[in-house]
Amino acid sequence: MAIDYLLPTWDEYHTLTRKLAEKILTDNIHIDEIVAISRGGLTLGHLLTDLLRVPISTFTIQSYSDIQKSGEVKITKPLATPLDGKTVLLVDDVADRGMTMVRAIEYLNMFTPKKIYTLTLYYKPHSVYKPNYFAQITSAWICFPYEPTEMVMNIYNGMKKEGKSTKSIEAFLENLHFTKEQISFVRKFYIK
């Protein structure tokens, strides 16, 4: 089955994030703390802490091991910030299956916040959880601008398993707008 890819640029990423911040400010929601899910929510949370002028905390959940291969949703690094009585904005990059967000809300509720709002840059229609705020709906696999090494590795290794030649893989990656430098870096240090 062919995978559709979405590759937002840094400019698109910033524009979508600013629109989400504008929506929260327009809705006049008072947020006491942004909680970003590491790793995917870190960049988005960092931008939102600037745009919304709100402090940020993080914790880590891991679930994906590869493109379209998900594992058990586990808290691997706990939250160190008290949230008792606070209104929280829980942030992640995408609501894909939705299980990360479901697990994150369950986890944050142990900290007795007053209210939890959820925000992702992208929402996939098959997700079991729909965030309060999201910028776009897509079914594509998203290659975020902050993870070119990971994406080139995953795509390269997946296509190699399918028997594709190095030349065809590199042409495919360049067609997705990965640069020759990004591809070369991955081949030099991570492809055996």
C-alpha positions in Angstrom: 0.0 0.0 0.0 1.5 3.4 -1.0 1.9 5.9 1.7 0.9 9.6 1.1 3.3 12.0 2.6 2.8 15.6 3.8 5.9 17.7 4.2 5.1 21.1 5.8 7.8 23.7 5.5 9.0 25.7 8.5 7.0 28.7 7.2 3.8 26.6 7.0 4.5 25.1 10.4 4.8 28.6 11.9 1.7 29.9 10.1 -0.5 27.0 11.3 0.8 27.4 14.9 0.1 31.2 14.8 -3.5 30.5 13.6 -4.0 28.0 16.5 -2.7 30.6 19.0 -5.0 33.3 17.5 -7.9 30.9 17.9 -7.2 30.3 21.6 -6.7 34.0 22.2 -9.9 34.8 20.3 -11.8 32.2 22.3 -10.5 34.1 25.4 -9.3 30.9 27.1 -7.0 31.5 30.0 -4.2 28.9 29.9 -2.0 28.5 33.0 0.4 26.0 31.6 1.3 24.4 28.3 2.2 20.8 28.6 4.1 19.5 25.6 4.3 15.8 24.9 7.9 15.0 24.1 9.1 14.4 21.4 6.5 15.5 18.9 4.9 18.3 20.9 8.2 20.0 21.8 8.6 22.3 18.8 4.9 23.2 18.7 4.9 23.8 22.5 8.0 26.0 22.2 6.3 28.2 19.6 3.0 28.3 21.6 4.8 29.3 24.8 6.1 32.4 22.9 2.8 33.2 21.1 0.5 32.7 24.1 3.0 34.0 26.7 2.4 31.0 29.0 5.0 28.7 30.8 5.7 25.2 29.4 6.4 21.8 30.9 7.0 18.5 29.3 6.8 14.7 29.7 7.6 11.9 27.4 5.3 9.3 25.8 6.6 6.8 23.3 4.5 4.7 20.9 5.8 4.8 17.3 8.7 2.6 16.4 8.6 3.1 12.7 6.3 4.6 10.0 2.9 3.1 10.5 4.2 0.7 13.2 2.9 1.6 16.6 3.6 0.0 19.9 2.3 0.3 23.4 1.8 3.9 24.6 4.2 4.4 27.6 5.1 7.3 29.8 8.9 7.2 29.7 9.8 10.5 31.4 7.4 11.9 34.0 6.0 15.4 34.4 7.8 17.3 37.1 5.4 20.3 37.3 2.5 20.6 39.7 -0.8 21.2 37.8 -3.2 21.2 40.7 -6.1 23.7 39.9 -4.4 24.9 36.6 -6.0 25.2 33.2 -3.6 23.2 30.9 -3.1 23.2 27.2 -1.9 19.7 26.3 0.1 19.9 23.0 1.3 17.2 20.5 2.2 17.4 16.8 -0.5 15.1 15.5 -3.6 13.1 16.7 -2.9 10.0 14.6 -4.3 7.0 16.2 -5.2 9.2 19.2 -4.0 6.8 21.8 -1.1 9.1 22.8 -3.5 11.9 23.6 -5.9 9.6 25.4 -3.0 8.2 27.6 -1.7 11.8 28.1 -5.0 13.1 29.4 -5.4 10.1 31.7 -1.9 10.7 33.0 -2.4 14.5 33.5 -5.6 14.0 35.3 -3.5 12.4 38.1 -2.1 15.9 38.7 -5.6 17.3 39.3 -5.7 20.2 36.8 -8.8 22.4 36.7 -9.3 21.8 33.0 -7.3 20.3 30.1 -7.6 21.6 26.6 -5.9 19.7 23.8 -4.1 21.0 20.7 -2.4 19.3 17.8 -1.1 20.8 14.5 -2.7 17.9 12.5 -5.7 15.6 13.2 -6.2 12.4 11.3 -9.9 11.4 10.8 -9.4 7.8 11.9 -8.1 9.0 15.3 -10.0 7.8 18.4 -9.5 11.3 19.9 -10.3 14.7 18.4 -8.4 17.6 19.9 -10.1 20.8 21.0 -7.8 22.7 18.6 -6.1 21.5 15.4 -4.9 23.3 12.3 -5.5 20.7 9.5 -7.0 17.4 8.9 -5.0 14.8 6.9 -4.6 11.1 6.4 -1.0 11.5 5.1 2.1 10.5 6.9 3.6 13.8 8.1 7.3 14.6 7.7 7.8 17.5 10.0 10.6 19.9 9.2 12.4 19.2 12.5 12.9 15.5 11.8 14.5 15.0 8.4 17.0 12.4 9.6 14.4 10.2 11.1 12.1 10.4 8.1 14.8 9.9 5.5 16.0 6.8 7.5 12.5 5.3 7.8 11.6 5.9 4.2 15.0 4.7 3.0 14.9 1.5 5.1 11.3 0.8 4.2 12.0 1.1 0.4 15.2 -0.9 0.7 13.2 -3.8 2.3 10.8 -3.6 -0.7 13.9 -4.2 -3.0 14.2 -0.6 -4.4 17.5 0.6 -5.7 19.5 3.3 -3.9 19.1 5.5 -7.0 15.3 5.1 -7.0 15.1 5.7 -3.2 17.1 8.8 -3.4 15.1 10.1 -6.4 11.9 9.4 -4.4 13.3 11.3 -1.3 14.3 14.2 -3.5 10.8 14.3 -5.0 9.5 14.6 -1.4 11.8 17.7 -1.2 14.4 16.2 1.1 17.7 17.8 0.1 20.8 16.0 -1.2 22.6 17.1 1.9 19.9 15.6 4.2 20.0 12.3 2.3 23.8 12.2 2.1 24.0 12.8 5.9 21.7 9.9 6.6 23.5 7.6 4.2 26.9 8.5 5.7 26.0 8.1 9.3 22.9 5.8 9.6 22.5 3.6 6.6 24.6 0.4 6.7 
